[in-house]
Amino acid sequence: MADEQLRYTLRTNRELFQKFRYVAEYEGRSANKKIEQYLKRTVQQFEEKHGKINTNE
């Protein structure tokens, strides 16, 4: 069974990420889970406007 978890390196400003991590921890999430929430919301909003994205192409 293939690993469905994708590992991705994010390059960003250190201070910005430290603040982001603070916000995530304040909300009871890890920075990784907070990023995942943003990704899900962004895709959902896009698909609501433009239709389902086919990833099999």
C-alpha atoms as a printed R data frame, in Angstrom:
   type eleno elety resid chain resno       x      y       z
1  ATOM     1    CA   MET     A     1   0.000  0.000   0.000
2  ATOM     2    CA   ALA     A     2   1.421  3.353  -1.037
3  ATOM     3    CA   ASP     A     3   1.899  6.075   1.542
4  ATOM     4    CA   GLU     A     4  -0.821  8.672   0.910
5  ATOM     5    CA   GLN     A     5   0.978 11.312   2.957
6  ATOM     6    CA   LEU     A     6   2.931 13.749   0.800
7  ATOM     7    CA   ARG     A     7   5.977 15.383   2.319
8  ATOM     8    CA   TYR     A     8   6.597 18.910   1.106
9  ATOM     9    CA   THR     A     9   9.270 21.406   2.111
10 ATOM    10    CA   LEU     A    10   7.899 24.888   2.712
11 ATOM    11    CA   ARG     A    11  10.274 27.817   2.406
12 ATOM    12    CA   THR     A    12   9.021 30.953   4.127
13 ATOM    13    CA   ASN     A    13  10.091 33.861   6.284
14 ATOM    14    CA   ARG     A    14  11.204 32.622   9.712
15 ATOM    15    CA   GLU     A    15   9.409 35.307  11.735
16 ATOM    16    CA   LEU     A    16   6.182 34.834   9.764
17 ATOM    17    CA   PHE     A    17   6.282 31.085  10.398
18 ATOM    18    CA   GLN     A    18   6.986 31.563  14.110
19 ATOM    19    CA   LYS     A    19   3.902 33.780  14.339
20 ATOM    20    CA   PHE     A    20   1.884 31.259  12.328
21 ATOM    21    CA   ARG     A    21   2.963 28.467  14.672
22 ATOM    22    CA   TYR     A    22   1.907 30.608  17.647
23 ATOM    23    CA   VAL     A    23  -1.576 31.080  16.132
24 ATOM    24    CA   ALA     A    24  -1.867 27.366  15.357
25 ATOM    25    CA   GLU     A    25  -0.877 26.362  18.893
26 ATOM    26    CA   TYR     A    26  -3.288 28.950  20.331
27 ATOM    27    CA   GLU     A    27  -6.052 27.202  18.356
28 ATOM    28    CA   GLY     A    28  -4.931 23.794  19.623
29 ATOM    29    CA   ARG     A    29  -3.396 22.623  16.331
30 ATOM    30    CA   SER     A    30   0.065 21.910  15.070
31 ATOM    31    CA   ALA     A    31   1.382 24.175  12.316
32 ATOM    32    CA   ASN     A    32   1.091 21.208   9.960
33 ATOM    33    CA   LYS     A    33  -2.603 20.670  10.751
34 ATOM    34    CA   LYS     A    34  -3.267 24.397  10.403
35 ATOM    35    CA   ILE     A    35  -1.677 24.382   6.938
36 ATOM    36    CA   GLU     A    36  -3.735 21.306   6.045
37 ATOM    37    CA   GLN     A    37  -6.910 23.175   7.083
38 ATOM    38    CA   TYR     A    38  -5.983 26.074   4.777
39 ATOM    39    CA   LEU     A    39  -5.328 23.698   1.899
40 ATOM    40    CA   LYS     A    40  -8.664 21.943   2.350
41 ATOM    41    CA   ARG     A    41 -10.555 25.236   2.579
42 ATOM    42    CA   THR     A    42  -8.819 26.655  -0.498
43 ATOM    43    CA   VAL     A    43  -9.574 23.567  -2.610
44 ATOM    44    CA   GLN     A    44 -13.177 23.453  -1.382
45 ATOM    45    CA   GLN     A    45 -13.755 27.108  -2.273
46 ATOM    46    CA   PHE     A    46 -12.171 26.646  -5.698
47 ATOM    47    CA   GLU     A    47 -14.260 23.558  -6.456
48 ATOM    48    CA   GLU     A    48 -17.454 25.290  -5.354
49 ATOM    49    CA   LYS     A    49 -16.754 28.048  -7.856
50 ATOM    50    CA   HIS     A    50 -15.153 26.107 -10.743
51 ATOM    51    CA   GLY     A    51 -16.260 22.491 -10.310
52 ATOM    52    CA   LYS     A    52 -14.547 19.350  -9.082
53 ATOM    53    CA   ILE     A    53 -10.849 19.035  -9.802
54 ATOM    54    CA   ASN     A    54  -9.863 15.778 -11.520
55 ATOM    55    CA   THR     A    55  -6.459 14.649 -10.253
56 ATOM    56    CA   ASN     A    56  -6.298 11.568 -12.494
57 ATOM    57    CA   GLU     A    57  -5.006 13.484 -15.518
